[in-house]
Structures are given as structure tokens and as C-alpha cells.
Amino acid sequence: LNPRTGQALRNYWGYSTVAFFAPKGSYSSDQSPGGQVREFKEMVRSLHKAGIELILDIVFNHTAEGNEKGPTISFRGIDNTIYYILDENKRFYKNFSGCGNTFNCNHPVVRSFIMECLRYWVVEMHVDGFRFDLGSILGRDQQGKLMENPPMLEWIAEDPVLRNTKIIAEAWDAAGAYQVGWFPGGRWAEWNDRYRDDVRKFWRGDSQEARHFATRLSGSSDLYLRDGRKPFHSVNFLTSHDGFTLNDLVSYAEKHNDENGEDNRDGMGFGYSCNYGFEGPVSNPRIENIRTHQIKNFFITLFLSLGTPMILGGDEFRRTQGGNNNAYCQDNEVSWYDWSFLKRHEGIFRFVKHIIAFRLRHPAFLRPEFFTGHDGNYNAIPDITWFDEKGESPDWAKADKRLALRLDGSKADTFADRDDNDFFIMFNASAEGTLFIIAPPLEGKKWFRSVDTSLESPEDIVESGNEIPLPTQGEYFVRERSVVVLLSKKI
């Protein structure tokens, strides 16, 4: 029960799976027999008609039957030793999922079951891919040890029915397996939590985070280059259903999960969040102004980064969970969308729409290969160049809260079919405004301002074609906790 309201808590996320071939009935408005299946198919058709793919979050790491004290619903009664990874004492379950049991994914029978399930969702329900919750469990053998070449993961990657789907791993589990950058199989993309944490720490103002921030911004080549994968294999995210919403990330220093009925013990105990002087909602305009700017800083960082961006629904209009960072059981106002926030935070919503459009317009931010630091077309500008605020090459051992970069937009360096603008981008995560020295543009061009997150809407990001020429080409004063994006144009 919810200790505040006395109401029963519910499995809102649907993560305690027992019927893997069935959509969760409570998500459907049609509660007649088979109604959720019909409604799911209609949803997929509507999404596809609008040009939107659907990635299904799927949980093969555990079931709703729980540990030895849990109910017998199906798998346990059919053959407990086949479907679950058991302890040496066969009465007990190895709990790599943190949910009481672990599905025995690499047993031949279970492996075939999982493949049939995935094919069903692709062939019959027409989903476009899958995100595998606690995906590292799919790489454990029947004793629970991590395998070098797990048959389950290879089957998924190589199956002809699944060949055109997107497959994304949460490349860890609840028992210490951590495979970000090492997940077996070349097709697999990964949730990149290193991106999440390094970007959060930089914008919180932590010391000496600039070099980690630069690595994440440029595609996390330290994780994906060595085995031949590309920037798009990194699913960059700052928030997800696990953890704070983006609004709560800049509004709470601590989790507030008391309503989950576990005395606030559940959920991550760390998240690199900051409340900027007050815990929770605030009427203080100074604090509210900082939070608004930080939300824009997070969004622009995400959409300027190499890799595949992922946002949490509702972050674009500051949805809040009241500081609850594990709302799996909250089928109420904690988790529901309050659509009035669209109007209340229309400036943030406008900013997000425009920065997405900005990314899609510019091949420089969509390049399929990692940066090299070399000059691909001999125009005296490498594909990427890093600067400190003084316009000099950063001392990465000391680089702190200020960083700038220049991107060469020529098609030779972006691998595009057309030339793009060049860009100069300045990041200031400090609490003080800073004068940045700007590298000169190529001959015959000038710098124009496209984005300044310190400004109010709609001046914070201007419409394409309305970029503002800099009165002084060699320098720009970057306000505290803000990002400025300049692009070059011919004069």
C-alpha cells in the first residue's frame, strides 16, 4: 500500500512478466477479450503511418513467479530446472535480476522460446526492434556465469526474421555484470550510462570532468571504436524510466521514494543531481532560472553529441515525479502525464523541437564515423578541434568546467553528400560568466549565433536562416551555466 494514501500499489511498468506474448492489458482502453492486441496493432499502424518506429522494451531476465516463496503460475510448474537458473540447492534461485529469480536464457528450450517470442512481436505485431532490460543476463550460462560468445545473443543478432530490427541492450544486470562497450555481438547497440553520468557530472559543475564530457560528446570512441562499432551503437541518454525525470534531476538532490512503501530504500542512491539551493518545487526566480537553463543545457548537449539520442517522454515539458526515482508501482499522478505542462513550459518545449530540427538539418552532427582529429580535405581545419576558453588547446589533465570545439562541416569530414556549415560551440558549466576566445572562421565567412541557452525563449534558439551575426568575431561572453552555438556563413 501507498503509505501516504493507503491505496494499493500497482505494477505500472509491466516489468513482472509472465505472458511474454501478450501486451499488458491495463495499457489498453479496450478491455474486451483480445482488445489489447487489436489496440496494440492499431497503435503500431498509426505510428508507422506517421513515420515513427516502435522499439519494444522487453524483459527476459526474470518472471513474475519470484523466488522460492513466489507463486507458481507457469514456468515453475512446467519445469523449474529448465526455465530458471537455480542455486546448488535446487530449492533456491540465483537472483541476478534483483527480482527474485533469473530466467535461464541459454538453456536450449528457453532460448527457442525467446526466439519464437521475438519473431511473434516482429511478424505478427510489427514492432521495429527491442530494448532488452538487464541484457547481460542473456549472456549468462546455466550456472549463471558470463559467457564469451553467448548463443542467445548470437541467435538474436543473426536471426533472418530479426535481421532488419534494431536491438538495444541494457548492458548490465543487478548482480554486478557490466558490459557497456563490451556487449557481445556487432549488431547490438547499448544504453550508454557512462554518457549519462559524465554529462550529468559536467553540468553539475564537478571538477575536472571536461575530458570525460568531451569523450561522450564525440561519440564514446573509448567504448565502441576498438571492436569496429560506430557512434550510433551508443544510445546516449540523460534520463530514462529508471531514475529521475530531467526536471527532477535539476530539482532534487535526494530521491523521495517513500510512497513506494519501502521506506525510501529502493531506487538508485546516487544520480549526480542538484537542486540549486532548494529541494523540490520553488518560487524563487533565481533558482527556477538556473533549472530552466540547465534543462536546455542537457538537451542541447544530447542532440549535439555523436551517437543515437534518447529522451524520456515528458522531459520536453518538464514532467515531474516529485523526486521519485523508481516509480514502477505508481499508477497515479506521480507517473501520469500532466499535459497542462505543455503550456506552462512552452519555452522548453519550443527549444527541444528546434534543437531536434537543428540536428537533423546538419550532417556535422550525424556523421557515421568517429572523429579523427585530422584534416580530411586539406582546408587547414581538422574534423574536430578542441579549445579552452582562451582559444588554446586544452590541458586535459586540468580542463575543468569550460570547453569549446570547432567542427569542420565540409562533406569530406562529415561523410555527407553536401557541405555543411562549420561550427564553433562553447560550453560553460561554471557558476561564472566567461569570455571565450573564438577561432577565426575560414576566409570569406563569418560566425553567426544560432543558440545561446542563457537567453529567454525565443531568443535562445533562432529559426534557421535568422542566425545573428556576431558584432565581434573573435570573442563571445558566455554566461554561467550555458551553451553557445555559432555557425559560419559566407559573406
ABEGO torsion letter per residue (X at the ends): XBAAAGBBBBBAAGABBABAABBBAAABABABBGAAAAAAAAAAAAAAAAGBBBBBBBBAABBAAEBAABBBABAAAABAAAABBBBABAABBBBAAGAGBBBBAABAAAAAAAAAAAAAAAAAAGBAEBBBBGAAAAABBAAGBBBABBAAAAAAAABAAAAABBBBBBBBBAAGBBABGABBEAABBBBBAAAAAAAAAAAAGBBGAAAAAAAAAAGGAAAAAAAGBBAAABBBBABBABEBBAAAAAABABBBAAAAGAGGABEBABAGBBAGGBBEBBABAAAAAAAAAAAAAAAAAAAABBEBBBBBBGAAAGBBAGGBABAAABBBAAABBBAAAAAAAAAAAAAAAAAAAAAAABAAAABABBBAGBBAAGAGBBABBBBBAAGBBBBAAABBABBBBBBBABAAAAGBABBBBBBBBBBBABABBBBBBBBBBBBGBBBBBABBAABBOAAABBBBGABBBBABAABBBBBBGBBBBBBBBBX
